[in-house]
């Protein structure tokens, strides 16, 4: 198998290029990216609602 430069044992975790060289399907990476965006958006909405609710309770 071809090893990308910098993909040696000394590189902790490697990078996206190293992982892509292992044969990971691009669809899988897109699905993970969309999932992370959705989770992040949900967390931001939850924090915003919580902060708004707490500020209204102080009034």
CHARMM-style PDB file with segment names, atoms N, HN, CA, C and O in Angstrom:
ATOM      1  N   UNK     1       0.839  -1.187   0.000  1.00  0.00      PROA
ATOM      2  CA  UNK     1       0.000   0.000   0.000  1.00  0.00      PROA
ATOM      3  C   UNK     1       0.881   1.247   0.000  1.00  0.00      PROA
ATOM      4  O   UNK     1       1.922   1.282   0.657  1.00  0.00      PROA
ATOM      5  N   UNK     2       0.464   2.250  -0.728  1.00  0.00      PROA
ATOM      6  HN  UNK     2      -0.381   2.221  -1.262  1.00  0.00      PROA
ATOM      7  CA  UNK     2       1.199   3.501  -0.799  1.00  0.00      PROA
ATOM      8  C   UNK     2       1.057   4.270   0.506  1.00  0.00      PROA
ATOM      9  O   UNK     2      -0.047   4.422   1.028  1.00  0.00      PROA
ATOM     10  N   UNK     3       2.189   4.758   1.035  1.00  0.00      PROA
ATOM     11  HN  UNK     3       3.086   4.634   0.611  1.00  0.00      PROA
ATOM     12  CA  UNK     3       2.162   5.585   2.241  1.00  0.00      PROA
ATOM     13  C   UNK     3       2.385   7.030   1.844  1.00  0.00      PROA
ATOM     14  O   UNK     3       3.348   7.357   1.150  1.00  0.00      PROA
ATOM     15  N   UNK     4       1.495   7.883   2.287  1.00  0.00      PROA
ATOM     16  HN  UNK     4       0.713   7.618   2.851  1.00  0.00      PROA
ATOM     17  CA  UNK     4       1.638   9.303   2.009  1.00  0.00      PROA
ATOM     18  C   UNK     4       2.784   9.864   2.844  1.00  0.00      PROA
ATOM     19  O   UNK     4       3.055   9.356   3.932  1.00  0.00      PROA
ATOM     20  N   UNK     5       3.458  10.896   2.357  1.00  0.00      PROA
ATOM     21  HN  UNK     5       3.237  11.308   1.473  1.00  0.00      PROA
ATOM     22  CA  UNK     5       4.515  11.518   3.156  1.00  0.00      PROA
ATOM     23  C   UNK     5       3.950  12.025   4.482  1.00  0.00      PROA
ATOM     24  O   UNK     5       2.892  12.654   4.504  1.00  0.00      PROA
ATOM     25  N   UNK     6       4.637  11.761   5.567  1.00  0.00      PROA
ATOM     26  HN  UNK     6       5.496  11.251   5.549  1.00  0.00      PROA
ATOM     27  CA  UNK     6       4.172  12.200   6.881  1.00  0.00      PROA
ATOM     28  C   UNK     6       3.177  11.249   7.508  1.00  0.00      PROA
ATOM     29  O   UNK     6       2.627  11.549   8.568  1.00  0.00      PROA
ATOM     30  N   UNK     7       2.932  10.110   6.883  1.00  0.00      PROA
ATOM     31  HN  UNK     7       3.379   9.866   6.022  1.00  0.00      PROA
ATOM     32  CA  UNK     7       1.955   9.170   7.408  1.00  0.00      PROA
ATOM     33  C   UNK     7       2.618   8.070   8.224  1.00  0.00      PROA
ATOM     34  O   UNK     7       2.062   6.982   8.371  1.00  0.00      PROA
ATOM     35  N   UNK     8       3.799   8.349   8.752  1.00  0.00      PROA
ATOM     36  HN  UNK     8       4.251   9.234   8.632  1.00  0.00      PROA
ATOM     37  CA  UNK     8       4.528   7.344   9.504  1.00  0.00      PROA
ATOM     38  C   UNK     8       3.939   7.099  10.873  1.00  0.00      PROA
ATOM     39  O   UNK     8       2.910   7.670  11.235  1.00  0.00      PROA
ATOM     40  N   UNK     9       4.602   6.244  11.630  1.00  0.00      PROA
ATOM     41  HN  UNK     9       5.438   5.780  11.336  1.00  0.00      PROA
ATOM     42  CA  UNK     9       4.125   5.890  12.962  1.00  0.00      PROA
ATOM     43  C   UNK     9       4.217   7.084  13.903  1.00  0.00      PROA
ATOM     44  O   UNK     9       3.431   7.192  14.844  1.00  0.00      PROA
ATOM     45  N   UNK    10       5.170   7.982  13.659  1.00  0.00      PROA
ATOM     46  HN  UNK    10       5.808   7.894  12.895  1.00  0.00      PROA
ATOM     47  CA  UNK    10       5.367   9.127  14.549  1.00  0.00      PROA
ATOM     48  C   UNK    10       4.258  10.151  14.499  1.00  0.00      PROA
ATOM     49  O   UNK    10       4.161  10.996  15.390  1.00  0.00      PROA
ATOM     50  N   UNK    11       3.429  10.099  13.490  1.00  0.00      PROA
ATOM     51  HN  UNK    11       3.508   9.414  12.766  1.00  0.00      PROA
ATOM     52  CA  UNK    11       2.336  11.070  13.370  1.00  0.00      PROA
ATOM     53  C   UNK    11       1.139  10.532  14.134  1.00  0.00      PROA
ATOM     54  O   UNK    11       0.554   9.517  13.754  1.00  0.00      PROA
ATOM     55  N   UNK    12       0.776  11.215  15.212  1.00  0.00      PROA
ATOM     56  HN  UNK    12       1.251  12.039  15.521  1.00  0.00      PROA
ATOM     57  CA  UNK    12      -0.326  10.753  16.053  1.00  0.00      PROA
ATOM     58  C   UNK    12      -1.653  11.019  15.359  1.00  0.00      PROA
ATOM     59  O   UNK    12      -2.048  12.172  15.191  1.00  0.00      PROA
ATOM     60  N   UNK    13      -2.326   9.978  14.966  1.00  0.00      PROA
ATOM     61  HN  UNK    13      -2.005   9.041  15.103  1.00  0.00      PROA
ATOM     62  CA  UNK    13      -3.646  10.132  14.362  1.00  0.00      PROA
ATOM     63  C   UNK    13      -3.610  10.424  12.885  1.00  0.00      PROA
ATOM     64  O   UNK    13      -4.615  10.212  12.207  1.00  0.00      PROA
ATOM     65  N   UNK    14      -2.495  10.903  12.348  1.00  0.00      PROA
ATOM     66  HN  UNK    14      -1.678  11.075  12.899  1.00  0.00      PROA
ATOM     67  CA  UNK    14      -2.427  11.209  10.923  1.00  0.00      PROA
ATOM     68  C   UNK    14      -3.271  12.420  10.596  1.00  0.00      PROA
ATOM     69  O   UNK    14      -3.423  13.327  11.414  1.00  0.00      PROA
ATOM     70  N   UNK    15      -3.810  12.428   9.416  1.00  0.00      PROA
ATOM     71  HN  UNK    15      -3.686  11.691   8.751  1.00  0.00      PROA
ATOM     72  CA  UNK    15      -4.654  13.546   8.997  1.00  0.00      PROA
ATOM     73  C   UNK    15      -5.712  13.044   8.052  1.00  0.00      PROA
ATOM     74  O   UNK    15      -5.845  11.841   7.826  1.00  0.00      PROA
ATOM     75  N   UNK    16      -6.473  13.981   7.494  1.00  0.00      PROA
ATOM     76  HN  UNK    16      -6.365  14.958   7.677  1.00  0.00      PROA
ATOM     77  CA  UNK    16      -7.540  13.602   6.575  1.00  0.00      PROA
ATOM     78  C   UNK    16      -6.954  12.922   5.351  1.00  0.00      PROA
ATOM     79  O   UNK    16      -7.518  11.945   4.858  1.00  0.00      PROA
ATOM     80  N   UNK    17      -5.837  13.420   4.854  1.00  0.00      PROA
ATOM     81  HN  UNK    17      -5.379  14.214   5.255  1.00  0.00      PROA
ATOM     82  CA  UNK    17      -5.205  12.809   3.692  1.00  0.00      PROA
ATOM     83  C   UNK    17      -4.770  11.386   3.968  1.00  0.00      PROA
ATOM     84  O   UNK    17      -4.922  10.508   3.120  1.00  0.00      PROA
ATOM     85  N   UNK    18      -4.233  11.160   5.144  1.00  0.00      PROA
ATOM     86  HN  UNK    18      -4.109  11.874   5.833  1.00  0.00      PROA
ATOM     87  CA  UNK    18      -3.798   9.815   5.520  1.00  0.00      PROA
ATOM     88  C   UNK    18      -4.992   8.887   5.627  1.00  0.00      PROA
ATOM     89  O   UNK    18      -4.937   7.746   5.166  1.00  0.00      PROA
ATOM     90  N   UNK    19      -6.064   9.364   6.226  1.00  0.00      PROA
ATOM     91  HN  UNK    19      -6.108  10.290   6.600  1.00  0.00      PROA
ATOM     92  CA  UNK    19      -7.248   8.523   6.366  1.00  0.00      PROA
ATOM     93  C   UNK    19      -7.894   8.265   5.011  1.00  0.00      PROA
ATOM     94  O   UNK    19      -8.395   7.168   4.763  1.00  0.00      PROA
ATOM     95  N   UNK    20      -7.889   9.268   4.129  1.00  0.00      PROA
ATOM     96  HN  UNK    20      -7.482  10.159   4.330  1.00  0.00      PROA
ATOM     97  CA  UNK    20      -8.470   9.075   2.800  1.00  0.00      PROA
ATOM     98  C   UNK    20      -7.656   8.066   2.007  1.00  0.00      PROA
ATOM     99  O   UNK    20      -8.211   7.334   1.187  1.00  0.00      PROA
ATOM    100  N   UNK    21      -6.346   8.015   2.240  1.00  0.00      PROA
ATOM    101  HN  UNK    21      -5.895   8.610   2.906  1.00  0.00      PROA
ATOM    102  CA  UNK    21      -5.482   7.083   1.516  1.00  0.00      PROA
ATOM    103  C   UNK    21      -5.729   5.639   1.943  1.00  0.00      PROA
ATOM    104  O   UNK    21      -5.310   4.712   1.249  1.00  0.00      PROA
ATOM    105  N   UNK    22      -6.401   5.437   3.069  1.00  0.00      PROA
ATOM    106  HN  UNK    22      -6.741   6.190   3.632  1.00  0.00      PROA
ATOM    107  CA  UNK    22      -6.680   4.076   3.516  1.00  0.00      PROA
ATOM    108  C   UNK    22      -7.852   3.468   2.770  1.00  0.00      PROA
ATOM    109  O   UNK    22      -8.165   2.295   2.971  1.00  0.00      PROA
ATOM    110  N   UNK    23      -8.502   4.232   1.922  1.00  0.00      PROA
ATOM    111  HN  UNK    23      -8.249   5.185   1.759  1.00  0.00      PROA
ATOM    112  CA  UNK    23      -9.608   3.715   1.140  1.00  0.00      PROA
ATOM    113  C   UNK    23     -10.965   4.053   1.712  1.00  0.00      PROA
ATOM    114  O   UNK    23     -11.969   3.490   1.277  1.00  0.00      PROA
ATOM    115  N   UNK    24     -11.024   4.956   2.676  1.00  0.00      PROA
ATOM    116  HN  UNK    24     -10.208   5.414   3.029  1.00  0.00      PROA
ATOM    117  CA  UNK    24     -12.312   5.350   3.243  1.00  0.00      PROA
ATOM    118  C   UNK    24     -13.144   6.028   2.161  1.00  0.00      PROA
ATOM    119  O   UNK    24     -12.638   6.870   1.419  1.00  0.00      PROA
ATOM    120  N   UNK    25     -14.384   5.672   2.075  1.00  0.00      PROA
ATOM    121  HN  UNK    25     -14.795   4.988   2.678  1.00  0.00      PROA
ATOM    122  CA  UNK    25     -15.283   6.213   1.066  1.00  0.00      PROA
ATOM    123  C   UNK    25     -15.616   7.668   1.370  1.00  0.00      PROA
ATOM    124  O   UNK    25     -15.836   8.027   2.527  1.00  0.00      PROA
ATOM    125  N   UNK    26     -15.655   8.509   0.337  1.00  0.00      PROA
ATOM    126  HN  UNK    26     -15.476   8.218  -0.603  1.00  0.00      PROA
ATOM    127  CA  UNK    26     -15.937   9.942   0.537  1.00  0.00      PROA
ATOM    128  C   UNK    26     -17.355  10.144   1.059  1.00  0.00      PROA
ATOM    129  O   UNK    26     -17.613  11.111   1.777  1.00  0.00      PROA
ATOM    130  N   UNK    27     -18.269   9.258   0.716  1.00  0.00      PROA
ATOM    131  HN  UNK    27     -18.060   8.473   0.133  1.00  0.00      PROA
ATOM    132  CA  UNK    27     -19.640   9.366   1.227  1.00  0.00      PROA
ATOM    133  C   UNK    27     -19.694   9.227   2.734  1.00  0.00      PROA
ATOM    134  O   UNK    27     -20.495   9.884   3.399  1.00  0.00      PROA
ATOM    135  N   UNK    28     -18.837   8.366   3.273  1.00  0.00      PROA
ATOM    136  HN  UNK    28     -18.186   7.832   2.733  1.00  0.00      PROA
ATOM    137  CA  UNK    28     -18.782   8.185   4.722  1.00  0.00      PROA
ATOM    138  C   UNK    28     -18.307   9.464   5.391  1.00  0.00      PROA
ATOM    139  O   UNK    28     -18.855   9.882   6.411  1.00  0.00      PROA
ATOM    140  N   UNK    29     -17.276  10.090   4.807  1.00  0.00      PROA
ATOM    141  HN  UNK    29     -16.831   9.750   3.979  1.00  0.00      PROA
ATOM    142  CA  UNK    29     -16.764  11.342   5.366  1.00  0.00      PROA
ATOM    143  C   UNK    29     -17.805  12.455   5.291  1.00  0.00      PROA
ATOM    144  O   UNK    29     -17.937  13.252   6.220  1.00  0.00      PROA
ATOM    145  N   UNK    30     -18.545  12.509   4.181  1.00  0.00      PROA
ATOM    146  HN  UNK    30     -18.438  11.862   3.425  1.00  0.00      PROA
ATOM    147  CA  UNK    30     -19.608  13.512   4.053  1.00  0.00      PROA
ATOM    148  C   UNK    30     -20.693  13.287   5.103  1.00  0.00      PROA
ATOM    149  O   UNK    30     -21.192  14.244   5.696  1.00  0.00      PROA
ATOM    150  N   UNK    31     -21.058  12.036   5.332  1.00  0.00      PROA
ATOM    151  HN  UNK    31     -20.654  11.258   4.851  1.00  0.00      PROA
ATOM    152  CA  UNK    31     -22.079  11.734   6.337  1.00  0.00      PROA
ATOM    153  C   UNK    31     -21.620  12.146   7.728  1.00  0.00      PROA
ATOM    154  O   UNK    31     -22.399  12.714   8.495  1.00  0.00      PROA
ATOM    155  N   UNK    32     -20.371  11.868   8.059  1.00  0.00      PROA
ATOM    156  HN  UNK    32     -19.739  11.407   7.436  1.00  0.00      PROA
ATOM    157  CA  UNK    32     -19.835  12.267   9.370  1.00  0.00      PROA
ATOM    158  C   UNK    32     -19.811  13.789   9.489  1.00  0.00      PROA
ATOM    159  O   UNK    32     -20.152  14.336  10.538  1.00  0.00      PROA
ATOM    160  N   UNK    33     -19.407  14.477   8.414  1.00  0.00      PROA
ATOM    161  HN  UNK    33     -19.130  14.034   7.562  1.00  0.00      PROA
ATOM    162  CA  UNK    33     -19.376  15.946   8.430  1.00  0.00      PROA
ATOM    163  C   UNK    33     -20.752  16.540   8.640  1.00  0.00      PROA
ATOM    164  O   UNK    33     -20.912  17.472   9.428  1.00  0.00      PROA
ATOM    165  N   UNK    34     -21.746  16.015   7.946  1.00  0.00      PROA
ATOM    166  HN  UNK    34     -21.616  15.258   7.306  1.00  0.00      PROA
ATOM    167  CA  UNK    34     -23.121  16.517   8.103  1.00  0.00      PROA
ATOM    168  C   UNK    34     -23.619  16.251   9.512  1.00  0.00      PROA
ATOM    169  O   UNK    34     -24.281  17.101  10.108  1.00  0.00      PROA
ATOM    170  N   UNK    35     -23.307  15.081  10.050  1.00  0.00      PROA
ATOM    171  HN  UNK    35     -22.770  14.391   9.566  1.00  0.00      PROA
ATOM    172  CA  UNK    35     -23.725  14.754  11.415  1.00  0.00      PROA
ATOM    173  C   UNK    35     -23.110  15.720  12.424  1.00  0.00      PROA
ATOM    174  O   UNK    35     -23.789  16.183  13.341  1.00  0.00      PROA
ATOM    175  N   UNK    36     -21.817  16.025  12.253  1.00  0.00      PROA
ATOM    176  HN  UNK    36     -21.265  15.649  11.509  1.00  0.00      PROA
ATOM    177  CA  UNK    36     -21.160  16.957  13.175  1.00  0.00      PROA
ATOM    178  C   UNK    36     -21.751  18.357  13.070  1.00  0.00      PROA
ATOM    179  O   UNK    36     -21.909  19.035  14.085  1.00  0.00      PROA
ATOM    180  N   UNK    37     -22.076  18.796  11.871  1.00  0.00      PROA
ATOM    181  HN  UNK    37     -21.947  18.245  11.046  1.00  0.00      PROA
ATOM    182  CA  UNK    37     -22.690  20.115  11.699  1.00  0.00      PROA
ATOM    183  C   UNK    37     -24.056  20.150  12.376  1.00  0.00      PROA
ATOM    184  O   UNK    37     -24.393  21.123  13.050  1.00  0.00      PROA
ATOM    185  N   UNK    38     -24.844  19.089  12.198  1.00  0.00      PROA
ATOM    186  HN  UNK    38     -24.571  18.298  11.650  1.00  0.00      PROA
ATOM    187  CA  UNK    38     -26.164  19.047  12.827  1.00  0.00      PROA
ATOM    188  C   UNK    38     -26.063  19.020  14.353  1.00  0.00      PROA
ATOM    189  O   UNK    38     -26.831  19.696  15.037  1.00  0.00      PROA
ATOM    190  N   UNK    39     -25.123  18.245  14.887  1.00  0.00      PROA
ATOM    191  HN  UNK    39     -24.498  17.696  14.332  1.00  0.00      PROA
ATOM    192  CA  UNK    39     -24.946  18.195  16.346  1.00  0.00      PROA
ATOM    193  C   UNK    39     -24.490  19.549  16.886  1.00  0.00      PROA
ATOM    194  O   UNK    39     -24.956  19.991  17.937  1.00  0.00      PROA
ATOM    195  N   UNK    40     -23.581  20.205  16.168  1.00  0.00      PROA
ATOM    196  HN  UNK    40     -23.203  19.846  15.314  1.00  0.00      PROA
ATOM    197  CA  UNK    40     -23.120  21.520  16.599  1.00  0.00      PROA
ATOM    198  C   UNK    40     -24.232  22.543  16.575  1.00  0.00      PROA
ATOM    199  O   UNK    40     -24.355  23.350  17.497  1.00  0.00      PROA
ATOM    200  N   UNK    41     -25.047  22.520  15.526  1.00  0.00      PROA
ATOM    201  HN  UNK    41     -24.946  21.865  14.777  1.00  0.00      PROA
ATOM    202  CA  UNK    41     -26.169  23.455  15.422  1.00  0.00      PROA
ATOM    203  C   UNK    41     -27.170  23.214  16.546  1.00  0.00      PROA
ATOM    204  O   UNK    41     -27.675  24.157  17.154  1.00  0.00      PROA
ATOM    205  N   UNK    42     -27.449  21.938  16.814  1.00  0.00      PROA
ATOM    206  HN  UNK    42     -27.039  21.172  16.320  1.00  0.00      PROA
ATOM    207  CA  UNK    42     -28.370  21.622  17.910  1.00  0.00      PROA
ATOM    208  C   UNK    42     -27.839  22.087  19.257  1.00  0.00      PROA
ATOM    209  O   UNK    42     -28.602  22.574  20.091  1.00  0.00      PROA
ATOM    210  N   UNK    43     -26.533  21.942  19.477  1.00  0.00      PROA
ATOM    211  HN  UNK    43     -25.912  21.547  18.800  1.00  0.00      PROA
ATOM    212  CA  UNK    43     -25.938  22.394  20.740  1.00  0.00      PROA
ATOM    213  C   UNK    43     -26.024  23.915  20.863  1.00  0.00      PROA
ATOM    214  O   UNK    43     -26.329  24.433  21.937  1.00  0.00      PROA
ATOM    215  N   UNK    44     -25.758  24.629  19.771  1.00  0.00      PROA
ATOM    216  HN  UNK    44     -25.510  24.208  18.899  1.00  0.00      PROA
ATOM    217  CA  UNK    44     -25.842  26.089  19.819  1.00  0.00      PROA
ATOM    218  C   UNK    44     -27.267  26.568  20.093  1.00  0.00      PROA
ATOM    219  O   UNK    44     -27.469  27.519  20.847  1.00  0.00      PROA
ATOM    220  N   UNK    45     -28.244  25.917  19.487  1.00  0.00      PROA
ATOM    221  HN  UNK    45     -28.080  25.144  18.874  1.00  0.00      PROA
ATOM    222  CA  UNK    45     -29.646  26.292  19.720  1.00  0.00      PROA
ATOM    223  C   UNK    45     -30.022  26.017  21.170  1.00  0.00      PROA
ATOM    224  O   UNK    45     -30.699  26.830  21.801  1.00  0.00      PROA
ATOM    225  N   UNK    46     -29.586  24.875  21.704  1.00  0.00      PROA
ATOM    226  HN  UNK    46     -29.036  24.215  21.192  1.00  0.00      PROA
ATOM    227  CA  UNK    46     -29.906  24.532  23.096  1.00  0.00      PROA
ATOM    228  C   UNK    46     -29.290  25.534  24.059  1.00  0.00      PROA
ATOM    229  O   UNK    46     -29.946  25.946  25.016  1.00  0.00      PROA
ATOM    230  N   UNK    47     -28.045  25.936  23.828  1.00  0.00      PROA
ATOM    231  HN  UNK    47     -27.512  25.601  23.051  1.00  0.00      PROA
ATOM    232  CA  UNK    47     -27.387  26.910  24.700  1.00  0.00      PROA
ATOM    233  C   UNK    47     -28.080  28.263  24.599  1.00  0.00      PROA
ATOM    234  O   UNK    47     -28.267  28.943  25.608  1.00  0.00      PROA
ATOM    235  N   UNK    48     -28.457  28.653  23.397  1.00  0.00      PROA
ATOM    236  HN  UNK    48     -28.305  28.100  22.578  1.00  0.00      PROA
ATOM    237  CA  UNK    48     -29.142  29.942  23.212  1.00  0.00      PROA
ATOM    238  C   UNK    48     -30.471  29.964  23.955  1.00  0.00      PROA
ATOM    239  O   UNK    48     -30.803  30.945  24.620  1.00  0.00      PROA
ATOM    240  N   UNK    49     -31.238  28.861  23.835  1.00  0.00      PROA
ATOM    241  HN  UNK    49     -30.968  28.064  23.295  1.00  0.00      PROA
ATOM    242  CA  UNK    49     -32.532  28.791  24.541  1.00  0.00      PROA
ATOM    243  C   UNK    49     -32.335  28.809  26.051  1.00  0.00      PROA
ATOM    244  O   UNK    49     -33.088  29.459  26.776  1.00  0.00      PROA
ATOM    245  N   UNK    50     -31.317  28.089  26.518  1.00  0.00      PROA
ATOM    246  HN  UNK    50     -30.706  27.561  25.929  1.00  0.00      PROA
ATOM    247  CA  UNK    50     -31.068  28.039  27.963  1.00  0.00      PROA
ATOM    248  C   UNK    50     -30.691  29.418  28.489  1.00  0.00      PROA
ATOM    249  O   UNK    50     -31.194  29.851  29.525  1.00  0.00      PROA
ATOM    250  N   UNK    51     -29.801  30.109  27.771  1.00  0.00      PROA
ATOM    251  HN  UNK    51     -29.392  29.757  26.928  1.00  0.00      PROA
ATOM    252  CA  UNK    51     -29.376  31.440  28.215  1.00  0.00      PROA
ATOM    253  C   UNK    51     -30.540  32.429  28.194  1.00  0.00      PROA
ATOM    254  O   UNK    51     -30.661  33.273  29.082  1.00  0.00      PROA
ATOM    255  N   UNK    52     -31.398  32.319  27.171  1.00  0.00      PROA
ATOM    256  HN  UNK    52     -31.300  31.633  26.450  1.00  0.00      PROA
ATOM    257  CA  UNK    52     -32.551  33.230  27.096  1.00  0.00      PROA
ATOM    258  C   UNK    52     -33.518  32.956  28.239  1.00  0.00      PROA
ATOM    259  O   UNK    52     -34.070  33.884  28.829  1.00  0.00      PROA
ATOM    260  N   UNK    53     -33.722  31.674  28.550  1.00  0.00      PROA
ATOM    261  HN  UNK    53     -33.273  30.920  28.071  1.00  0.00      PROA
ATOM    262  CA  UNK    53     -34.641  31.306  29.631  1.00  0.00      PROA
ATOM    263  C   UNK    53     -34.081  31.769  30.979  1.00  0.00      PROA
ATOM    264  O   UNK    53     -34.834  32.248  31.828  1.00  0.00      PROA
ATOM    265  N   UNK    54     -32.781  31.632  31.180  1.00  0.00      PROA
ATOM    266  HN  UNK    54     -32.169  31.243  30.491  1.00  0.00      PROA
ATOM    267  CA  UNK    54     -32.169  32.054  32.449  1.00  0.00      PROA
ATOM    268  C   UNK    54     -32.210  33.567  32.605  1.00  0.00      PROA
ATOM    269  O   UNK    54     -32.411  34.069  33.711  1.00  0.00      PROA
ATOM    270  N   UNK    55     -32.023  34.302  31.512  1.00  0.00      PROA
ATOM    271  HN  UNK    55     -31.860  33.894  30.613  1.00  0.00      PROA
ATOM    272  CA  UNK    55     -32.058  35.762  31.621  1.00  0.00      PROA
ATOM    273  C   UNK    55     -33.468  36.270  31.880  1.00  0.00      PROA
ATOM    274  O   UNK    55     -33.639  37.289  32.550  1.00  0.00      PROA
ATOM    275  N   UNK    56     -34.480  35.583  31.364  1.00  0.00      PROA
ATOM    276  HN  UNK    56     -34.341  34.756  30.820  1.00  0.00      PROA
ATOM    277  CA  UNK    56     -35.855  35.976  31.638  1.00  0.00      PROA
ATOM    278  C   UNK    56     -36.231  35.660  33.082  1.00  0.00      PROA
ATOM    279  O   UNK    56     -37.041  36.371  33.678  1.00  0.00      PROA
ATOM    280  N   UNK    57     -35.663  34.617  33.644  1.00  0.00      PROA
ATOM    281  HN  UNK    57     -35.006  34.040  33.160  1.00  0.00      PROA
ATOM    282  CA  UNK    57     -35.970  34.237  35.024  1.00  0.00      PROA
ATOM    283  C   UNK    57     -35.412  35.260  36.009  1.00  0.00      PROA
ATOM    284  O   UNK    57     -35.954  35.420  37.103  1.00  0.00      PROA
ATOM    285  N   UNK    58     -34.333  35.957  35.635  1.00  0.00      PROA
ATOM    286  HN  UNK    58     -33.893  35.827  34.746  1.00  0.00      PROA
ATOM    287  CA  UNK    58     -33.730  36.958  36.518  1.00  0.00      PROA
ATOM    288  C   UNK    58     -34.567  38.234  36.604  1.00  0.00      PROA
ATOM    289  O   UNK    58     -34.496  38.971  37.588  1.00  0.00      PROA
ATOM    290  N   UNK    59     -35.353  38.480  35.568  1.00  0.00      PROA
ATOM    291  HN  UNK    59     -35.410  37.881  34.769  1.00  0.00      PROA
ATOM    292  CA  UNK    59     -36.156  39.730  35.563  1.00  0.00      PROA
ATOM    293  C   UNK    59     -37.318  39.703  36.499  1.00  0.00      PROA
ATOM    294  OT1 UNK    59     -38.062  40.680  36.588  1.00  0.00      PROA
TER     295      UNK     59
END
